[in-house]
Amino acid sequence: MIHKEVFQKEILTFFPREFLITAAIAPLREENGSIVIFGAKESEGSAVEAGLALKKSIKFIEADELEVRRFVSEHYGLETSRQEAIDEFGDRIDNIKSLEEQANDAPLVRLVSDILMNACRKRASDIHIEPHEDATVIRFRIDGVLAETDRLPLALNTAIVSRIKILSRLDIAQTRLPQDGRVALNVGGRELDLRVSTIPTPHGERVVLRLLDRSSVRFGMEELGLDGALLSKWKDTIFQPHGIVLVTGPTGSGKTTTLYAAIETLRSGKVNILTVEDPVEYQLDGIGQIQVNPKINLTFAAGLRSILRQDPDIIMVGEIRDDETALIAVQSALTGHLVLSTLHTNDSASASPRLLDMNIEPYLLASTLRGVLAQRLVRRLCQNCMLESKPNEIEIASLGLMNGEKIFRAKGCDKCGGSGYHGRIGIFEFMATSDKIRELILNRRPSSEIFESAYQSGMKSMKDDGVGKIRAGLTSPEEVIRVTEAPVV
């Protein structure tokens, strides 16, 4: 496999980018005075011609054409544009005019485009562009985990940030205040929504881009990891005519996607569904969606009040953040609406104490809360390379796995980029509001008592659900321990 071969970046200086793409050859390194080149059988002539032009001997190795083209696009595209940008924009920028010129110059445009293309190829959900003391570090979040992908000269940071600001219609002259923007782009034939956030740091502006791929969005309950008895209970709850249904978890745990899946399940021509979101991540046909805008005082609470005058049957509130939003949500549920929302809590049992802390009266919460779904995301094992194994002592003690039972672990291959994982799946716990739970809410009992009562009544914890997915070969013990025992941030 080409990706397993030794690759020397300096070999790039010998070959124009356009030639490599056209010829579909992949020079990897210089070895004993010869240049090692991979290519399809019909590309050997182009490799020989390159050797003659360079006055170098060629060691040609036949490889699959698709793999060669993928390798060239992934490595040479980014590396070449990177070097072009370094060569042209290595100096300090003195004024706004030159800043605009550089941000729109071809090498810089290609570099930013190639960073985006590389992120798409690697299935990244976020791109971090971070100025450090001596370099600009590019990191991608892939399947929920950040990894460094490149280091560029610090001098390039301003030009890269300016190019991104121009794309997202932000003020390139403003470098001392945070800015937020959004842009829709076609990257490699895929429609992407990019959410852009910039903040000032001592070494320059830092940028985070959230990539939302509209073409790959799936809102099926089963695809999220909800299945069996858990899915049945969840559907029974969201089909209630009124009340509050909550999804809880830390940032990045997939709460909004779960709400969208619920909306897709509930959507029909017989009900009026309206949402208040910050931001509207995906546009859903037939659904009225309002985007929060604090600059014009369009908060969650204000949006929710407006929605109530639009004759809704089902209301989705992106997040209950404050006392006012919580109160309006409860009042909406009392007046015959089904309210779906999210809350930042560690588990399902902590949702009711959190709402009581927002000054919701216990009797109101007990009568309106229908159920709470808590969730985390774990990485899916790559089905191409996962390795059969057995649990160790820590996993047996922590997860309750059986000594000697068959499980699977991550290995790493070309298909998963060497990580051993490909994609993510949710692990869940669902707490339906029983009469006993209502009694505990009325008496303001702590979350530990609420959890114990729900667990004794048959609720599966997130860890239990994770163990089920380990035994099904969907994820690894390391992943379940990582997301259920690490502190929530």
C-alpha positions in Angstrom: 0.0 0.0 0.0 1.3 3.5 -0.9 0.4 5.0 2.5 2.6 2.5 4.2 5.7 3.6 2.2 8.3 6.1 3.4 7.3 9.5 2.1 9.9 12.4 1.9 8.3 15.8 1.6 11.4 17.3 0.1 10.8 15.2 -3.1 8.0 17.7 -3.9 10.4 20.3 -5.1 11.2 18.2 -8.2 7.7 17.9 -9.5 5.0 20.5 -10.6 1.7 19.8 -9.0 -0.3 19.9 -12.3 2.0 17.3 -13.8 1.5 14.9 -11.0 -2.3 15.2 -11.1 -2.4 14.8 -14.9 0.1 11.9 -15.0 -1.3 10.2 -11.9 2.1 9.3 -10.6 3.2 9.6 -6.9 6.9 10.2 -6.3 7.6 9.2 -2.7 11.3 9.4 -2.0 14.8 9.4 -3.2 16.6 6.0 -2.6 20.1 5.1 -3.5 20.2 7.9 -6.1 16.9 6.9 -7.7 13.4 8.4 -7.3 10.8 5.9 -6.2 7.6 6.5 -8.1 4.3 4.7 -7.8 1.8 4.8 -10.7 -0.7 2.9 -12.8 0.7 0.7 -15.5 0.0 3.3 -18.3 1.7 6.0 -16.2 5.2 4.4 -16.5 6.0 6.5 -19.6 5.3 9.7 -17.7 7.5 8.6 -14.8 10.4 7.8 -17.2 10.0 11.2 -18.9 10.2 12.9 -15.5 13.4 11.0 -14.8 15.0 12.0 -18.1 14.0 15.7 -17.4 15.5 15.6 -13.9 18.5 13.5 -15.0 17.6 11.0 -12.3 17.1 7.2 -12.5 13.5 6.1 -11.7 12.3 3.1 -9.7 8.8 2.6 -10.9 6.3 0.5 -8.9 2.9 -0.3 -10.3 0.0 0.5 -8.1 -3.8 0.9 -8.3 -4.6 4.1 -10.2 -7.4 5.2 -7.8 -5.1 4.8 -4.8 -2.4 6.8 -6.6 -4.7 9.7 -7.5 -6.1 9.7 -3.9 -2.5 9.8 -2.5 -1.5 12.7 -4.9 -4.6 14.7 -4.1 -4.2 14.2 -0.3 -0.5 14.7 0.0 0.8 16.7 -2.9 -2.2 19.1 -3.1 -1.7 20.3 0.4 2.0 20.1 0.5 2.5 22.0 -2.8 0.0 24.8 -2.0 1.6 25.0 1.5 5.1 25.6 0.0 3.8 28.1 -2.6 2.2 30.1 0.2 5.3 29.9 2.3 7.5 31.1 -0.6 5.2 34.0 -1.4 3.8 35.1 2.0 6.6 34.6 4.4 7.1 38.3 5.2 5.2 40.4 7.8 2.1 42.1 6.5 2.2 45.9 7.0 -1.2 47.2 6.2 -4.8 46.2 5.4 -4.5 46.7 1.7 -1.7 44.2 1.4 -3.7 41.9 3.8 -6.6 41.9 1.4 -4.3 41.3 -1.6 -2.6 38.4 0.1 -5.8 36.8 1.2 -7.1 36.7 -2.4 -3.8 35.7 -4.0 -3.8 32.3 -5.8 -1.3 30.4 -3.5 -3.2 31.5 -0.4 -6.5 30.6 -1.9 -5.2 27.2 -2.9 -3.8 26.6 0.6 -7.0 27.3 2.4 -9.0 25.3 -0.2 -6.6 22.3 0.2 -6.9 22.5 4.0 -10.7 22.3 3.6 -10.4 19.4 1.0 -8.1 17.5 3.3 -10.5 18.0 6.2 -13.3 16.6 4.1 -11.3 13.6 3.0 -10.5 12.8 6.6 -14.1 13.2 7.7 -13.2 16.0 10.1 -16.0 17.8 11.9 -13.9 20.8 13.0 -10.7 22.5 11.8 -8.6 24.4 14.4 -6.1 26.9 13.2 -4.0 27.9 16.2 -1.1 30.4 16.3 1.6 29.2 18.7 4.8 31.0 19.6 6.8 29.5 16.7 4.2 28.1 14.3 0.6 28.0 13.1 -0.8 24.5 14.0 -3.6 23.0 12.0 -5.7 20.4 13.9 -8.7 18.3 12.7 -11.3 16.8 15.0 -12.0 13.4 13.5 -14.6 11.1 15.2 -14.6 13.4 18.2 -10.8 13.4 18.8 -8.4 16.2 17.9 -5.2 15.4 16.0 -2.5 17.7 14.6 -2.3 17.5 10.8 0.2 20.2 9.9 2.5 23.0 11.1 2.9 26.2 9.0 5.1 29.2 9.6 3.6 31.6 12.1 3.9 34.4 9.4 1.1 32.7 7.4 -1.4 32.8 10.2 -2.7 36.4 9.4 -3.1 35.7 5.7 -5.0 32.4 6.3 -7.3 34.0 8.9 -8.0 36.9 6.5 -8.9 34.5 3.7 -11.3 32.7 6.0 -12.8 36.0 7.1 -13.3 37.1 3.5 -15.1 33.8 2.8 -17.4 34.2 5.8 -17.9 38.0 5.4 -16.2 39.0 8.6 -14.2 42.2 9.2 -10.6 41.5 8.3 -9.5 44.8 9.9 -10.9 43.8 13.3 -8.4 41.5 15.1 -8.9 42.5 18.7 -12.5 41.2 19.2 -14.0 37.7 18.7 -16.1 37.3 15.5 -18.6 34.6 14.3 -19.7 33.9 10.8 -21.1 31.4 8.5 -20.6 30.4 4.8 -21.9 27.7 2.4 -19.2 26.2 0.2 -18.9 23.5 -2.4 -15.8 21.5 -1.5 -14.9 18.6 -3.7 -18.5 18.3 -5.0 -19.9 18.3 -1.4 -22.2 21.0 0.0 -20.7 22.2 3.3 -22.0 24.8 5.8 -19.0 26.2 7.7 -19.5 27.9 11.0 -16.6 30.2 11.7 -15.4 31.5 15.1 -12.3 33.7 15.6 -10.7 34.9 18.9 -7.6 37.0 19.5 -4.6 35.4 21.2 -1.1 36.8 22.1 0.3 35.2 18.9 -2.5 36.1 16.5 -6.1 35.2 15.8 -7.2 31.6 16.4 -9.9 30.2 14.1 -12.2 27.2 14.6 -14.4 26.0 11.7 -17.3 23.6 12.2 -18.0 21.6 9.1 -21.6 20.6 8.5 -21.9 18.3 5.5 -25.5 18.6 4.3 -25.1 15.7 1.8 -24.2 13.1 4.5 -26.8 14.0 7.2 -28.8 11.1 8.4 -31.5 11.5 11.0 -32.7 7.9 11.5 -33.0 6.8 15.1 -31.4 3.4 14.4 -28.4 5.1 12.8 -27.8 7.1 15.9 -27.5 3.9 18.0 -31.0 3.9 19.5 -32.4 0.4 19.1 -34.5 -2.4 20.8 -36.4 -1.6 24.0 -34.6 1.7 24.4 -35.9 2.9 21.0 -39.4 1.7 21.8 -39.5 3.6 25.1 -38.1 6.8 23.4 -40.7 6.7 20.6 -43.5 6.2 23.1 -42.4 9.3 24.9 -41.9 11.6 22.0 -45.4 10.7 20.7 -47.0 12.0 23.9 -49.4 14.9 23.1 -47.9 17.3 25.5 -45.1 17.6 28.1 -41.3 18.2 28.1 -38.8 15.7 26.7 -35.1 16.4 27.2 -31.8 15.2 25.7 -28.8 15.8 27.9 -25.0 15.5 27.6 -21.9 17.7 27.2 -21.1 19.8 24.2 -20.5 17.7 21.1 -22.4 14.6 22.3 -24.9 14.7 19.5 -27.9 16.1 21.4 -29.1 18.3 18.5 -28.8 15.5 16.0 -31.0 13.4 18.3 -33.6 16.2 18.4 -33.6 16.4 14.6 -34.1 12.7 14.4 -37.1 13.0 16.8 -38.5 15.8 14.7 -38.1 13.7 11.5 -40.0 10.9 13.2 -42.8 13.2 14.4 -43.1 15.2 11.2 -46.3 14.9 9.3 -48.9 17.2 7.6 -51.1 16.9 10.6 -48.9 18.8 13.1 -47.3 22.2 13.2 -43.6 21.9 14.3 -41.6 25.1 15.1 -38.0 25.4 16.4 -35.8 28.0 18.1 -32.1 27.2 17.6 -28.7 28.7 18.0 -27.7 28.3 15.2 -30.0 26.5 12.8 -27.6 23.7 11.8 -29.7 21.9 9.2 -32.8 23.2 7.4 -35.7 20.8 7.6 -38.5 20.9 5.0 -41.9 21.8 6.3 -40.5 22.9 9.7 -40.6 26.5 10.9 -37.1 27.3 12.2 -36.0 30.5 14.1 -32.4 31.3 14.6 -31.5 33.0 17.9 -29.9 36.5 17.4 -28.9 38.2 20.7 -27.8 41.3 18.9 -31.5 42.1 18.2 -32.7 40.6 21.5 -34.0 37.5 19.7 -33.2 35.1 22.6 -34.4 31.6 23.2 -37.1 33.0 25.5 -38.2 35.7 23.1 -38.3 33.2 20.2 -40.3 30.8 22.3 -42.8 33.4 23.2 -43.3 34.3 19.5 -43.7 30.7 18.6 -46.6 30.2 21.0 -48.5 32.7 18.9 -48.0 30.5 15.8 -50.4 27.7 16.8 -47.7 25.1 17.3 -48.3 21.4 18.2 -44.6 20.6 18.8 -41.9 23.0 19.8 -38.1 22.3 19.7 -35.9 24.6 21.8 -32.3 24.2 20.9 -31.2 24.5 24.6 -32.6 25.6 27.9 -30.0 28.0 29.2 -31.7 30.2 31.7 -34.6 30.6 34.1 -36.8 32.5 31.7 -36.5 29.9 28.9 -37.1 27.1 31.4 -40.3 28.7 32.7 -41.8 29.4 29.2 -41.0 25.8 28.2 -42.8 24.4 31.3 -45.8 26.7 30.7 -45.9 25.7 27.1 -46.0 22.0 28.1 -48.8 22.8 30.6 -50.9 24.4 27.9 -50.9 21.3 25.6 -47.7 21.5 23.6 -44.9 18.9 23.3 -41.6 20.6 24.0 -38.3 19.0 23.0 -35.1 20.5 24.2 -31.5 19.9 25.4 -29.8 20.5 28.7 -26.2 20.3 29.8 -26.1 17.6 32.5 -24.0 14.6 33.2 -26.8 12.1 33.2 -30.5 11.8 32.9 -31.2 11.9 36.6 -29.5 15.3 36.9 -31.9 17.1 34.6 -34.7 17.7 37.1 -32.4 19.1 39.9 -30.9 21.4 37.2 -34.4 22.7 36.2 -35.3 23.1 39.9 -32.1 25.2 40.2 -33.6 27.4 37.5 -36.5 28.2 39.8 -39.1 25.9 38.3 -41.6 24.8 40.9 -41.4 21.1 41.7 -45.1 20.5 41.2 -44.9 22.1 37.7 -41.8 20.0 36.7 -43.3 16.8 38.1 -46.4 17.2 36.0 -44.8 18.2 32.7 -41.5 16.2 32.5 -42.1 13.1 30.4 -38.6 11.7 30.0 -34.9 12.4 29.8 -32.4 10.8 27.3 -28.8 11.2 28.2 -26.1 10.4 25.7 -22.5 10.4 24.6 -20.7 9.6 21.3 -18.2 6.8 21.0 -16.1 6.0 18.0 -17.2 3.1 15.8 -14.6 0.3 15.2 -13.4 0.1 11.7 -15.1 -3.1 10.4 -12.2 -3.6 8.0 -9.4 -4.0 10.5 -10.9 -4.5 14.0 -8.9 -7.0 16.0 -10.4 -9.8 18.1 -9.3 -9.6 21.7 -10.3 -10.3 25.3 -10.9 -7.8 28.1 -8.2 -6.9 30.6 -8.6 -6.6 34.4 -9.5 -2.9 34.3 -12.2 -3.4 31.7 -13.6 -6.3 33.6 -13.8 -4.3 36.8 -15.0 -1.1 35.2 -17.5 -2.4 32.6 -18.5 -5.8 34.0 -17.2 -7.7 31.0 -16.7 -11.4 31.5 -13.2 -12.8 31.8 -12.2 -14.3 28.5 -15.2 -13.2 26.5 -14.7 -12.1 22.9 -14.4 -8.4 22.2 -12.8 -6.3 19.5 -10.2 -3.5 19.6 -8.9 -0.9 17.1 -6.0 -1.8 14.9 -5.7 0.7 12.0 -5.7 0.5 8.2 -5.8 2.6 5.1 -9.6 2.8 5.2 -9.7 4.4 8.6 -6.6 6.5 8.3 -4.7 4.3 10.7 -6.9 5.2 13.7 -8.8 1.9 13.9 -12.1 3.8 14.0 -14.5 5.1 11.4 -17.5 7.2 12.4 -19.3 7.5 15.7 -22.3 6.0 17.4 -24.3 7.0 20.5 -24.6 5.3 23.8 -27.7 6.2 25.8 -29.7 6.0 29.0 -33.3 6.9 29.0 -35.2 7.8 32.2 -39.0 7.8 31.8 -40.8 9.8 34.5 -42.6 7.3 36.6 -44.8 8.0 39.7 -41.8 7.3 41.9 -39.7 9.8 40.0 -42.4 12.4 40.2 -42.5 11.9 44.0 -38.7 12.4 44.2 -39.0 15.6 42.1 -41.7 17.0 44.3 -39.5 16.3 47.4 -36.5 17.9 45.7 -34.4 14.7 46.2 -30.8 14.7 44.8 -29.9 13.2 41.4 -28.3 10.2 43.0 -31.6 9.1 44.5 -33.4 9.7 41.3 -30.9 7.7 39.4 -31.0 4.8 41.8 -34.8 4.7 41.6 -34.8 4.7 37.8 -32.0 2.0 37.7 -33.8 -0.2 40.2 -36.9 0.1 37.9 -35.0 -1.3 34.9 -33.3 1.7 33.3 -30.0 0.8 31.5 -27.2 3.2 32.2 -25.0 4.7 29.4 -22.3 2.3 30.5 -24.6 -0.6 30.2 -25.6 0.5 26.7 -21.9 0.9 25.9 -21.2 -2.7 27.0 -23.9 -3.9 24.7 -22.3 -2.1 21.8 -18.9 -3.5 22.8 -20.3 -7.1 22.7 -21.9 -6.3 19.3 -18.5 -5.3 17.9 -19.5 -1.7 17.3 -17.0 -0.1 19.6 -14.1 -0.8 22.0 -13.9 -0.9 25.8 -11.4 1.9 25.7 -14.0 4.2 24.0 -16.8 3.4 26.5 -14.5 4.0 29.4 -13.2 7.2 27.8 -16.6 8.8 27.5 -18.3 7.5 30.6 -15.5 7.9 33.1 -13.8 11.1 31.9 -14.9 14.3 33.5 -17.6 16.2 31.5 -16.4 19.6 30.1 
